Amino acid sequence: MRLYYWTDIEVFKSSAYYNYLFTRFGNVLLLFGVFYAAEPYLKGSLIGKIGQKTLSIYVIHFIIIFGSFTGIGLKHFYSKSLTPTEAILGAISFMIIVCLISFYYVKTNAFIYKNVRRLIKTIRH
């Protein structure tokens, strides 16, 4: 509070009274420090590989859950109808499946493109 009295800056008063945002900011800084300290252990691990695929994971899960292309996704069938146990087991299996899809869809695309090119070549000749 002394800094607030000396400077009349409202931020110092808010932080002196344990403002929620400052508490959350402190939590974020602590977690950032933990992950920074664990960086050498996470670089080559599975977590690092998953971190490289975040955009793919986001797109794939959005398509599956909300049905971006068709409008019919898992939300259409299971919205608010699962028990907590079903929801937890479903979420864990969903995360595993989406991560596997994100790792292997590049190989699937290469296979499809290779066969499409082969088909086009045979049609031309």
BELDA-V217810 format. One line per field, one symbol per residue. ss: DSSP state (h for helix, s for strand, l for the rest). phi: phi as a letter, one per 30 degrees, with the letter a starting at -180 (. if undefined). psi: psi as a letter, one per 30 degrees, with the letter a starting at -180 (. if undefined). Layout:
BEGIN
ss: ???
phi: ???
psi: ???
END
This chain:
BEGIN
ss: lhhhhhhllhhhhhhhlllhhhhhhhhhhhhhhhhhhlhhhhlllhhhhhhhlhhhhhhhhhhhhhlllllllhhhhhlllllhhhhhhhhhhhhhhhhhhhhhhhhhhhhhhhhhhhhhhhhhl
phi: .dddddcicdddddddchdeddddddddddddddddddeddcdcddddddddcddddddddddddciedcicbdddccdhbcdedddddddddddddddddddcddddddddddddddddddddc
psi: feeeeefhkfeeeeffghkeeeeeeeeeeeeeeeeeegefffegleeeeeffgeeeeeeeeeeeefheeffjaeeeegjhgkleeeeeeeeeeeeeeeeeeeeffeeeeeeeeeeeeeeeeeee.
END
